[in-house]
């Protein structure tokens, strides 16, 4: 984990070292172990170092290559180092002495702008090519490291790990991006490029960017092979999965400090913990520290929130050192000032306050690397789409057998034979054009035309009609939906697409910036590119087998996971904690917001709707998911508008009778 900046004056004027230093000052929290600046003429690169890997302890950035005129700054962890060390020239150094930045430079020397597709890991980097007078940058496949930039053709290009660093530059306008704010209000943050600042962009995940004095170009770096994998036996698939998963975990254990793992007791975090612990023991390293959020008293209100028995089963099996973080008294509104400063925008994921408590505990224990099981069920899906695939291939006997077995293994209203075989299987297999037309009409009828319910519980009707007409919001939602969820994709393409949407990328960025506030680097084995490519290529019958969802994962974990975790079919309901504690600790703040401070958001939200939502929420918090979500969104928006200064601008503009962006 590090912080990077780069500035390129496209008009050729000289750049000062203090200017780069000023941008780095805002990123001190991202790296207190080292600071470096390189300036040459109209180009400057900067770096804040946070030691995590053994190689980073002696790494100095920005780095100029010895054999070519290249200079790099990066925030990177390269996970396929062995591939590079076998084939690339690294001089007389031992592998342990070769930094990840050197590997990236060697890759660029060999493959040029095609180098990102050869890199596996989490990274953003900028390379100044002195001979070609160009700046080449790239962002990793899943966007786990983030990259923001400002570009004024012929004048300046600037990039940074966080937006606040860009805002220190005089050339960067500070103007609110209202369409992006509208996306936030209806929780459709699918735009992969825009930010809350009109003139600041993000480099999309899995993209590179090249800047010369004349132009800026971006291009996609990599895509998986969508060829269906063919192996002889089911056990062959399970063994191959375990090999890929173990590789994904092991390459993320490279750390110069004690390693932690988030442990919720779910299938994903438990599998990461068990495999990581086994590998560390084999290396004679450890112990592995686990971090779990627990809710001792709230369990009485909703037993579904309690996963402690699963956590303890994993701890008993592994012998890991447990850390239970009590979040009983944590408010969803706590530390909002600090959170919006670190994220540079209103927060869009509701577990932010729980994760903050875990990151804080890691910081206190000297943990700089934290493994997670984040979104494992997106990489290794539940497999319901396989009923449709089996029907399309006329494997109806297998489809019916799996439906009956699932109804027996995981009984629920969603798993009746009719729902699985007909609604999940045969019905979707009807000719694609007819189904696509029916689904599209049905989706928009439910989610847009009817304002009382959209695909997410936050209502369009809560948005102030004067801020954006409904036609505008619908049009923007349609555009973003088509861009992020195109029709007529193959199952493999749909799977890959679900991992690379704008919403997914935005969530990654928020988690990373929040963890950086505590000096912790989250590492996500389920987002390993090699594991993803394997899972995307699986044929029907490997995600659902013998009536078990995520079957390849469950069967591969035989003997590794405790059986009660391996075969569990439920998930904790963390929403109960959010709602109950929002009501318990947030009532005064919410009432102040919707009354005294409502002018700050009146341009964007219908205040009467907001007050009505609060009244509904206080009547029965347990049942009011959408109202809780609306209130939290509003609170973070107010806090961020205050922090960014846009609230004051709104008041001034209203007094003058002009728009905010005037």
BATIVO-877099 format. One line per 3 residues: number of its first residue (from 1); their letters; for each residue x, y, z of C-alpha. Coordinates in nm, 2 decimals, m for minus. Last residue first. Example, Ala and Ser with C-alpha at 12.3 -4.5 7.8 and 13.67 -1.06 7.14 Angstrom:
// BATIVO-877099
2 = sa = 1.37 m0.11 0.71 | 1.23 m0.45 0.78
END
This chain:
// BATIVO-877099
662 = xxx = m2.25 2.88 m1.21 | m2.21 2.52 m1.09 | m2.44 2.55 m0.79
659 = xxx = m2.72 2.73 m1.00 | m2.81 3.09 m0.95 | m3.06 3.28 m0.74
656 = xxx = m2.80 3.47 m0.55 | m2.92 3.34 m0.21 | m2.94 2.99 m0.36
653 = xxx = m2.59 3.02 m0.50 | m2.45 3.12 m0.17 | m2.63 2.84 0.01
650 = xxx = m2.52 2.59 m0.25 | m2.16 2.71 m0.23 | m2.16 2.67 0.15
647 = xxx = m2.29 2.31 0.10 | m2.02 2.25 m0.17 | m1.74 2.31 0.08
644 = xxx = m1.60 1.96 0.05 | m1.65 1.88 0.41 | m2.00 2.02 0.44
641 = xxx = m2.11 1.85 0.11 | m1.95 1.53 0.25 | m2.14 1.54 0.58
638 = xxx = m2.47 1.62 0.41 | m2.42 1.34 0.16 | m2.32 1.10 0.44
635 = xxx = m2.64 1.18 0.63 | m2.86 1.15 0.32 | m2.73 0.81 0.22
632 = xxx = m2.78 0.69 0.58 | m3.13 0.81 0.59 | m3.22 0.66 0.25
629 = xxx = m3.07 0.32 0.35 | m3.26 0.32 0.68 | m3.58 0.40 0.49
626 = xxx = m3.52 0.12 0.24 | m3.46 m0.14 0.50 | m3.75 m0.06 0.73
623 = xxx = m3.86 m0.38 0.89 | m3.65 m0.38 1.20 | m3.67 m0.01 1.24
620 = xxx = m4.04 m0.01 1.33 | m4.21 0.32 1.39 | m3.88 0.51 1.39
617 = xxx = m3.82 0.41 1.02 | m4.16 0.53 0.91 | m4.11 0.87 1.07
614 = xxx = m3.76 0.89 0.92 | m3.90 0.80 0.57 | m4.16 1.07 0.61
611 = xxx = m3.89 1.32 0.69 | m3.70 1.22 0.38 | m4.01 1.24 0.16
608 = xxx = m4.07 1.59 0.29 | m3.71 1.68 0.22 | m3.73 1.57 m0.14
605 = xxx = m3.36 1.53 m0.22 | m3.11 1.71 m0.44 | m3.17 2.08 m0.40
602 = xxx = m3.29 2.03 m0.04 | m2.95 1.87 0.05 | m2.79 2.15 0.24
599 = xxx = m3.12 2.31 0.32 | m3.20 2.00 0.54 | m2.95 2.11 0.80
596 = xxx = m3.18 2.23 1.07 | m3.46 1.98 1.00 | m3.36 1.66 0.82
593 = xxx = m3.00 1.68 0.95 | m3.08 1.77 1.31 | m3.33 1.49 1.33
590 = xxx = m3.07 1.25 1.19 | m2.80 1.35 1.43 | m3.03 1.31 1.73
587 = xxx = m3.16 0.97 1.62 | m2.82 0.82 1.53 | m2.73 0.62 1.84
584 = xxx = m3.02 0.38 1.90 | m3.20 0.42 1.56 | m2.88 0.37 1.36
581 = xxx = m2.79 0.10 1.60 | m3.10 m0.10 1.53 | m3.09 m0.05 1.16
578 = xxx = m2.72 m0.13 1.10 | m2.72 m0.43 1.34 | m3.03 m0.58 1.18
575 = xxx = m2.88 m0.53 0.83 | m2.60 m0.77 0.93 | m2.82 m1.07 0.85
572 = xxx = m2.58 m1.35 0.86 | m2.57 m1.60 0.57 | m2.74 m1.94 0.53
569 = xxx = m2.65 m2.26 0.35 | m2.38 m2.42 0.57 | m2.21 m2.72 0.41
566 = xxx = m1.84 m2.63 0.45 | m1.90 m2.43 0.77 | m2.05 m2.72 0.97
563 = xxx = m1.81 m2.95 0.80 | m1.50 m2.76 0.94 | m1.31 m2.65 0.63
560 = xxx = m0.99 m2.82 0.49 | m1.10 m3.18 0.50 | m1.33 m3.13 0.20
557 = xxx = m1.28 m2.78 0.07 | m1.28 m2.89 m0.29 | m1.63 m3.02 m0.24
554 = xxx = m1.77 m2.69 m0.12 | m1.60 m2.48 m0.38 | m1.70 m2.70 m0.67
551 = xxx = m2.06 m2.71 m0.53 | m2.12 m2.33 m0.51 | m2.49 m2.44 m0.46
548 = xxx = m2.54 m2.80 m0.35 | m2.81 m3.02 m0.51 | m2.58 m3.31 m0.60
545 = xxx = m2.38 m3.06 m0.81 | m2.44 m2.69 m0.88 | m2.14 m2.48 m0.97
542 = xxx = m1.97 m2.76 m1.16 | m2.26 m2.90 m1.35 | m2.26 m2.65 m1.63
539 = xxx = m1.91 m2.59 m1.76 | m1.64 m2.38 m1.58 | m1.46 m2.12 m1.78
536 = xxx = m1.55 m1.82 m1.56 | m1.42 m2.00 m1.25 | m1.08 m2.06 m1.41
533 = xxx = m1.05 m1.70 m1.53 | m1.14 m1.58 m1.19 | m0.88 m1.79 m1.02
530 = xxx = m0.61 m1.67 m1.25 | m0.72 m1.30 m1.21 | m0.71 m1.33 m0.83
527 = xxx = m1.01 m1.14 m0.70 | m1.11 m1.43 m0.47 | m0.78 m1.40 m0.29
524 = xxx = m0.86 m1.04 m0.18 | m0.58 m0.85 0.00 | m0.66 m0.56 0.23
521 = xxx = m0.36 m0.33 0.30 | m0.38 m0.17 0.64 | m0.23 0.16 0.74
518 = xxx = m0.54 0.27 0.93 | m0.66 0.53 0.68 | m0.55 0.30 0.41
515 = xxx = m0.83 0.06 0.52 | m1.09 0.32 0.44 | m0.92 0.40 0.10
512 = xxx = m0.92 0.04 0.00 | m1.28 m0.03 0.11 | m1.41 0.27 m0.08
509 = xxx = m1.22 0.19 m0.40 | m1.34 m0.17 m0.40 | m1.70 m0.05 m0.37
506 = xxx = m1.66 0.18 m0.67 | m1.52 m0.10 m0.88 | m1.82 m0.33 m0.80
503 = xxx = m2.06 m0.05 m0.89 | m1.88 0.02 m1.21 | m1.92 m0.34 m1.32
500 = xxx = m1.61 m0.57 m1.35 | m1.71 m0.88 m1.16 | m2.06 m0.91 m1.31
497 = xxx = m1.91 m0.88 m1.66 | m1.69 m1.19 m1.61 | m2.00 m1.40 m1.51
494 = xxx = m2.20 m1.25 m1.80 | m1.92 m1.34 m2.04 | m1.90 m1.69 m1.91
491 = xxx = m2.28 m1.73 m1.94 | m2.27 m1.59 m2.29 | m2.38 m1.24 m2.33
488 = xxx = m2.69 m1.15 m2.53 | m2.76 m0.82 m2.35 | m2.52 m0.57 m2.21
485 = xxx = m2.51 m0.52 m1.83 | m2.26 m0.24 m1.76 | m2.31 m0.02 m2.07
482 = xxx = m2.68 m0.10 m2.10 | m2.75 m0.03 m1.74 | m2.55 0.29 m1.75
479 = xxx = m2.75 0.41 m2.04 | m3.09 0.30 m1.90 | m3.01 0.46 m1.56
476 = xxx = m2.91 0.79 m1.74 | m3.23 0.79 m1.94 | m3.44 0.72 m1.63
473 = xxx = m3.27 0.99 m1.44 | m3.32 1.24 m1.71 | m3.68 1.15 m1.77
470 = xxx = m3.74 1.18 m1.40 | m3.63 1.54 m1.41 | m3.32 1.61 m1.22
467 = xxx = m3.29 1.86 m0.93 | m3.64 2.00 m0.96 | m3.79 1.65 m0.91
464 = xxx = m3.61 1.63 m0.57 | m3.50 1.27 m0.54 | m3.70 1.06 m0.29
461 = xxx = m3.94 0.95 m0.56 | m3.66 0.75 m0.73 | m3.68 0.53 m0.43
458 = xxx = m3.40 0.35 m0.25 | m3.50 m0.02 m0.23 | m3.27 m0.12 m0.52
455 = xxx = m3.44 m0.26 m0.83 | m3.70 0.02 m0.81 | m4.02 0.04 m0.61
452 = xxx = m4.27 0.32 m0.55 | m4.17 0.51 m0.85 | m4.33 0.26 m1.09
449 = xxx = m4.19 0.35 m1.43 | m3.83 0.28 m1.32 | m3.78 m0.05 m1.14
446 = xxx = m4.09 m0.25 m1.20 | m4.19 m0.14 m1.55 | m3.82 m0.11 m1.64
443 = xxx = m3.75 m0.47 m1.54 | m4.06 m0.62 m1.70 | m4.00 m0.45 m2.03
440 = xxx = m3.64 m0.56 m2.04 | m3.73 m0.91 m1.93 | m3.99 m0.96 m2.19
437 = xxx = m3.77 m0.83 m2.47 | m3.48 m1.04 m2.36 | m3.70 m1.35 m2.33
434 = xxx = m3.83 m1.32 m2.68 | m3.49 m1.25 m2.83 | m3.33 m1.54 m2.63
431 = xxx = m3.56 m1.82 m2.74 | m3.70 m2.00 m2.43 | m3.42 m2.12 m2.21
428 = xxx = m3.53 m1.87 m1.94 | m3.85 m2.06 m1.89 | m3.69 m2.41 m1.88
425 = xxx = m3.45 m2.36 m1.60 | m3.47 m2.10 m1.33 | m3.85 m2.05 m1.35
422 = xxx = m3.93 m2.40 m1.46 | m3.69 m2.64 m1.29 | m3.59 m2.43 m0.99
419 = xxx = m3.92 m2.26 m0.92 | m4.14 m2.56 m0.99 | m3.92 m2.80 m0.79
416 = xxx = m3.93 m2.57 m0.49 | m3.61 m2.40 m0.40 | m3.71 m2.04 m0.36
413 = xxx = m3.97 m2.12 m0.10 | m3.69 m2.29 0.10 | m3.53 m2.63 0.16
410 = xxx = m3.15 m2.63 0.10 | m3.05 m3.00 0.08 | m3.39 m3.15 m0.01
407 = xxx = m3.50 m2.88 m0.25 | m3.14 m2.88 m0.39 | m3.16 m3.25 m0.46
404 = xxx = m3.49 m3.22 m0.64 | m3.36 m2.94 m0.86 | m3.04 m3.12 m0.93
401 = xxx = m3.23 m3.43 m1.05 | m3.46 m3.22 m1.26 | m3.17 m3.05 m1.44
398 = xxx = m2.99 m3.38 m1.49 | m3.30 m3.53 m1.64 | m3.35 m3.22 m1.86
395 = xxx = m3.01 m3.22 m2.02 | m3.16 m3.05 m2.32 | m2.85 m2.83 m2.37
392 = xxx = m3.07 m2.52 m2.32 | m3.23 m2.68 m2.01 | m2.88 m2.75 m1.86
389 = xxx = m2.78 m2.39 m1.92 | m3.10 m2.26 m1.77 | m3.06 m2.47 m1.46
386 = xxx = m2.69 m2.37 m1.45 | m2.79 m2.00 m1.39 | m2.86 m2.09 m1.03
383 = xxx = m2.48 m2.15 m0.99 | m2.42 m2.00 m0.64 | m2.12 m1.82 m0.79
380 = xxx = m1.75 m1.87 m0.73 | m1.62 m1.53 m0.83 | m1.93 m1.34 m0.72
377 = xxx = m1.98 m1.56 m0.41 | m1.62 m1.48 m0.30 | m1.73 m1.12 m0.28
374 = xxx = m1.48 m1.03 m0.01 | m1.31 m1.33 0.16 | m1.04 m1.11 0.31
371 = xxx = m0.68 m1.12 0.39 | m0.53 m0.84 0.60 | m0.17 m0.72 0.56
368 = xxx = m0.04 m0.44 0.79 | m0.11 m0.60 1.12 | 0.08 m0.42 1.40
365 = xxx = m0.18 m0.51 1.67 | m0.32 m0.15 1.70 | m0.35 m0.12 1.33
362 = xxx = m0.54 m0.45 1.30 | m0.78 m0.33 1.57 | m0.84 0.00 1.38
359 = xxx = m0.90 m0.20 1.06 | m1.16 m0.41 1.24 | m1.34 m0.10 1.38
356 = xxx = m1.34 0.07 1.04 | m1.49 m0.25 0.88 | m1.78 m0.22 1.12
353 = xxx = m1.83 0.16 1.04 | m1.81 0.10 0.66 | m2.06 m0.18 0.66
350 = xxx = m2.31 0.03 0.47 | m2.14 0.08 0.15 | m2.19 0.40 m0.05
347 = xxx = m1.98 0.66 0.14 | m2.01 1.02 0.03 | m1.70 1.14 m0.15
344 = xxx = m1.33 1.20 m0.09 | m1.29 0.86 0.07 | m1.04 0.97 0.34
341 = xxx = m1.21 1.30 0.43 | m1.55 1.13 0.40 | m1.45 0.88 0.67
338 = xxx = m1.29 1.13 0.90 | m1.60 1.34 0.92 | m1.83 1.04 0.94
335 = xxx = m1.65 0.91 1.25 | m1.96 0.74 1.38 | m2.28 0.74 1.18
332 = xxx = m2.34 0.36 1.16 | m2.30 0.37 1.54 | m2.08 0.11 1.71
329 = xxx = m2.21 m0.01 2.05 | m2.24 m0.38 1.97 | m1.92 m0.36 1.75
326 = xxx = m1.72 m0.59 1.97 | m1.40 m0.69 1.77 | m1.31 m1.06 1.84
323 = xxx = m0.94 m1.12 1.78 | m0.85 m1.49 1.72 | m0.50 m1.63 1.70
320 = xxx = m0.52 m1.92 1.45 | m0.53 m2.28 1.59 | m0.67 m2.38 1.25
317 = xxx = m0.95 m2.63 1.34 | m1.05 m2.45 1.66 | m1.04 m2.11 1.50
314 = xxx = m1.26 m2.24 1.21 | m1.52 m2.38 1.46 | m1.50 m2.07 1.66
311 = xxx = m1.60 m1.85 1.37 | m1.89 m2.09 1.28 | m2.02 m2.07 1.63
308 = xxx = m1.98 m1.69 1.63 | m2.21 m1.64 1.33 | m2.48 m1.45 1.51
305 = xxx = m2.67 m1.19 1.31 | m2.95 m1.44 1.24 | m3.03 m1.44 1.61
302 = xxx = m3.21 m1.10 1.57 | m3.30 m0.89 1.88 | m3.12 m1.12 2.13
299 = xxx = m2.81 m1.13 1.90 | m2.78 m0.76 1.96 | m2.62 m0.82 2.29
296 = xxx = m2.31 m1.00 2.19 | m2.26 m0.84 1.84 | m1.93 m0.97 1.70
293 = xxx = m1.69 m0.84 1.42 | m1.42 m1.09 1.35 | m1.05 m1.05 1.30
290 = xxx = m0.82 m1.36 1.26 | m0.45 m1.35 1.33 | m0.23 m1.61 1.15
287 = xxx = 0.05 m1.73 1.37 | 0.28 m1.74 1.20 | 0.56 m1.87 0.99
284 = xxx = 0.71 m2.21 0.97 | 0.65 m2.23 0.60 | 0.41 m2.52 0.64
281 = xxx = 0.24 m2.34 0.92 | 0.19 m2.03 0.70 | 0.04 m2.25 0.42
278 = xxx = m0.21 m2.42 0.66 | m0.31 m2.08 0.81 | m0.37 m1.93 0.47
275 = xxx = m0.58 m2.23 0.35 | m0.80 m2.22 0.67 | m0.84 m1.84 0.67
272 = xxx = m0.92 m1.81 0.31 | m1.18 m2.10 0.34 | m1.34 m1.93 0.64
269 = xxx = m1.36 m1.59 0.47 | m1.55 m1.75 0.18 | m1.78 m2.00 0.35
266 = xxx = m1.90 m1.76 0.62 | m1.77 m1.75 0.97 | m1.70 m1.38 0.95
263 = xxx = m1.32 m1.41 0.96 | m1.11 m1.12 0.83 | m0.76 m1.25 0.80
260 = xxx = m0.44 m1.10 0.96 | m0.07 m1.13 0.87 | 0.22 m1.03 1.09
257 = xxx = 0.48 m0.81 0.91 | 0.72 m0.85 0.62 | 0.45 m0.99 0.40
254 = xxx = 0.41 m1.22 0.11 | 0.10 m1.41 0.21 | m0.10 m1.29 m0.10
251 = xxx = 0.08 m1.54 m0.33 | m0.04 m1.81 m0.10 | m0.41 m1.73 m0.12
248 = xxx = m0.44 m1.71 m0.49 | m0.22 m2.02 m0.53 | m0.44 m2.21 m0.29
245 = xxx = m0.75 m2.11 m0.49 | m0.60 m2.22 m0.82 | m0.49 m2.56 m0.68
242 = xxx = m0.82 m2.61 m0.51 | m1.00 m2.53 m0.83 | m0.79 m2.78 m1.02
239 = xxx = m0.86 m3.05 m0.76 | m1.24 m2.98 m0.78 | m1.24 m2.99 m1.15
236 = xxx = m1.06 m3.32 m1.16 | m1.30 m3.45 m0.90 | m1.58 m3.39 m1.14
233 = xxx = m1.41 m3.61 m1.39 | m1.25 m3.58 m1.74 | m1.18 m3.21 m1.77
230 = xxx = m1.31 m2.96 m2.03 | m1.30 m2.59 m1.96 | m1.53 m2.37 m2.17
227 = xxx = m1.34 m2.11 m2.37 | m1.42 m1.76 m2.25 | m1.05 m1.67 m2.23
224 = xxx = m1.02 m1.38 m2.00 | m0.98 m1.02 m2.10 | m0.68 m0.79 m2.07
221 = xxx = m0.55 m0.43 m2.10 | m0.84 m0.21 m2.21 | m0.73 0.11 m2.38
218 = xxx = m0.69 0.47 m2.29 | m0.54 0.76 m2.50 | m0.44 1.11 m2.41
215 = xxx = m0.31 1.35 m2.68 | m0.05 1.60 m2.81 | 0.19 1.66 m2.52
212 = xxx = 0.19 1.28 m2.47 | m0.03 1.07 m2.23 | m0.09 0.70 m2.24
209 = xxx = m0.35 0.53 m2.02 | m0.40 0.16 m1.94 | m0.72 m0.01 m1.85
206 = xxx = m0.83 m0.31 m1.64 | m1.02 m0.09 m1.40 | m1.13 0.24 m1.53
203 = xxx = m0.89 0.54 m1.49 | m1.09 0.78 m1.27 | m1.18 1.13 m1.38
200 = xxx = m1.16 1.47 m1.22 | m1.33 1.76 m1.40 | m1.68 1.73 m1.26
197 = xxx = m1.58 1.62 m0.91 | m1.81 1.36 m0.76 | m1.63 1.11 m0.99
194 = xxx = m1.67 0.99 m1.35 | m1.50 0.70 m1.52 | m1.66 0.36 m1.42
191 = xxx = m2.02 0.49 m1.41 | m2.22 0.22 m1.24 | m2.30 0.41 m0.92
188 = xxx = m2.67 0.32 m0.94 | m2.75 0.38 m0.57 | m3.04 0.62 m0.65
185 = xxx = m2.88 0.90 m0.46 | m2.53 0.81 m0.57 | m2.62 0.82 m0.94
182 = xxx = m2.77 1.17 m0.89 | m2.44 1.27 m0.73 | m2.27 1.15 m1.05
179 = xxx = m2.50 1.36 m1.26 | m2.42 1.66 m1.03 | m2.05 1.66 m1.07
176 = xxx = m1.95 1.94 m0.83 | m1.68 2.18 m0.93 | m1.33 2.22 m0.78
173 = xxx = m1.13 2.32 m1.09 | m0.78 2.16 m1.11 | m0.51 2.41 m1.24
170 = xxx = m0.42 2.54 m0.89 | m0.31 2.19 m0.78 | m0.40 2.09 m0.42
167 = xxx = m0.73 1.93 m0.55 | m0.53 1.66 m0.72 | m0.40 1.53 m0.38
164 = xxx = m0.76 1.53 m0.24 | m0.87 1.30 m0.52 | m0.67 1.00 m0.40
161 = xxx = m0.40 0.78 m0.56 | m0.29 1.07 m0.78 | m0.28 1.18 m1.14
158 = xxx = m0.20 1.50 m1.32 | m0.21 1.60 m1.69 | m0.16 1.97 m1.78
155 = xxx = m0.18 2.23 m2.05 | m0.22 2.10 m2.41 | m0.54 1.92 m2.33
152 = xxx = m0.65 1.97 m1.97 | m0.65 1.64 m1.79 | m0.72 1.56 m1.43
149 = xxx = m0.66 1.21 m1.29 | m0.77 0.95 m1.04 | m0.62 0.60 m0.99
146 = xxx = m0.73 0.33 m0.76 | m0.58 0.00 m0.65 | m0.83 m0.29 m0.64
143 = xxx = m0.94 m0.20 m1.00 | m1.03 m0.56 m1.09 | m0.77 m0.60 m1.37
140 = xxx = m0.51 m0.37 m1.23 | m0.46 0.00 m1.33 | m0.21 0.13 m1.59
137 = xxx = 0.00 0.44 m1.67 | 0.23 0.54 m1.95 | 0.37 0.90 m1.96
134 = xxx = 0.53 1.00 m2.28 | 0.84 1.17 m2.40 | 0.95 0.88 m2.62
131 = xxx = 1.31 0.89 m2.49 | 1.22 0.99 m2.13 | 0.95 0.72 m2.08
128 = xxx = 0.78 0.83 m1.76 | 0.61 0.52 m1.61 | 0.30 0.55 m1.39
125 = xxx = 0.17 0.27 m1.18 | m0.15 0.12 m1.03 | m0.14 m0.23 m0.90
122 = xxx = m0.31 m0.53 m0.74 | m0.17 m0.86 m0.88 | m0.11 m1.04 m1.20
119 = xxx = 0.10 m0.86 m1.47 | 0.13 m0.99 m1.83 | m0.18 m0.80 m1.95
116 = xxx = m0.02 m0.48 m1.80 | 0.29 m0.51 m2.03 | 0.12 m0.44 m2.36
113 = xxx = 0.24 m0.08 m2.35 | 0.60 m0.19 m2.39 | 0.64 m0.57 m2.38
110 = xxx = 1.01 m0.62 m2.28 | 1.11 m0.28 m2.14 | 0.76 m0.25 m1.98
107 = xxx = 0.80 m0.59 m1.81 | 1.14 m0.49 m1.68 | 0.99 m0.17 m1.54
104 = xxx = 0.70 m0.37 m1.37 | 0.95 m0.62 m1.22 | 1.16 m0.33 m1.09
101 = xxx = 0.85 m0.18 m0.92 | 0.78 m0.52 m0.76 | 1.12 m0.51 m0.59
98 = xxx = 1.40 m0.75 m0.66 | 1.61 m0.83 m0.36 | 1.43 m1.15 m0.26
95 = xxx = 1.49 m1.28 m0.62 | 1.87 m1.24 m0.58 | 2.02 m0.95 m0.75
92 = xxx = 2.29 m0.99 m1.02 | 2.10 m0.83 m1.30 | 1.72 m0.85 m1.30
89 = xxx = 1.67 m0.97 m1.66 | 1.33 m1.11 m1.72 | 1.23 m1.47 m1.78
86 = xxx = 1.25 m1.67 m1.46 | 1.20 m1.37 m1.23 | 0.90 m1.26 m1.43
83 = xxx = 0.71 m1.59 m1.38 | 0.81 m1.60 m1.02 | 0.67 m1.26 m0.95
80 = xxx = 0.32 m1.37 m1.04 | 0.16 m1.18 m0.75 | 0.28 m0.83 m0.82
77 = xxx = 0.19 m0.59 m0.54 | 0.18 m0.23 m0.66 | 0.14 0.13 m0.57
74 = xxx = 0.37 0.28 m0.83 | 0.62 0.54 m0.93 | 0.84 0.47 m1.23
71 = xxx = 1.12 0.63 m1.43 | 1.25 0.50 m1.76 | 1.55 0.60 m1.96
68 = xxx = 1.70 0.26 m2.00 | 1.95 0.03 m1.84 | 1.97 0.15 m1.48
65 = xxx = 1.60 0.21 m1.44 | 1.49 0.52 m1.25 | 1.28 0.46 m0.94
62 = xxx = 1.03 0.69 m0.77 | 1.05 0.52 m0.53 | 1.30 0.35 m0.31
59 = xxx = 1.26 m0.02 m0.22 | 1.46 m0.16 0.07 | 1.17 m0.26 0.30
56 = xxx = 0.94 m0.31 m0.01 | 1.10 m0.64 m0.09 | 0.98 m0.80 0.24
53 = xxx = 0.62 m0.69 0.15 | 0.42 m0.44 0.35 | 0.61 m0.11 0.39
50 = xxx = 0.41 0.20 0.33 | 0.59 0.44 0.10 | 0.46 0.78 m0.03
47 = xxx = 0.56 0.85 m0.39 | 0.60 1.14 m0.63 | 0.66 1.18 m1.00
44 = xxx = 0.74 1.51 m1.19 | 0.74 1.61 m1.55 | 0.80 1.95 m1.71
41 = xxx = 1.17 1.96 m1.67 | 1.28 1.66 m1.47 | 1.14 1.60 m1.12
38 = xxx = 1.16 1.29 m0.90 | 1.01 1.30 m0.55 | 1.03 1.03 m0.27
35 = xxx = 0.88 0.98 0.07 | 0.92 0.68 0.30 | 0.77 0.48 0.59
32 = xxx = 0.48 0.72 0.65 | 0.28 0.60 0.35 | m0.09 0.62 0.27
29 = xxx = m0.16 0.85 0.57 | 0.09 1.10 0.43 | m0.12 1.14 0.12
26 = xxx = m0.21 1.51 0.15 | 0.16 1.60 0.19 | 0.23 1.42 m0.14
23 = xxx = 0.04 1.69 m0.34 | 0.25 1.96 m0.17 | 0.58 1.77 m0.24
20 = xxx = 0.50 1.75 m0.61 | 0.46 2.13 m0.61 | 0.77 2.17 m0.40
17 = xxx = 0.98 2.00 m0.67 | 0.89 2.26 m0.93 | 0.77 2.18 m1.28
14 = xxx = 0.91 2.37 m1.58 | 0.68 2.48 m1.86 | 0.64 2.24 m2.15
11 = xxx = 0.28 2.30 m2.25 | 0.19 1.94 m2.15 | 0.29 2.00 m1.79
8 = xxx = 0.30 1.65 m1.66 | 0.22 1.58 m1.29 | 0.24 1.25 m1.12
5 = xxx = 0.13 1.13 m0.78 | 0.15 0.80 m0.58 | 0.04 0.67 m0.24
2 = xx = 0.14 0.34 m0.10 | 0.00 0.00 0.00
END
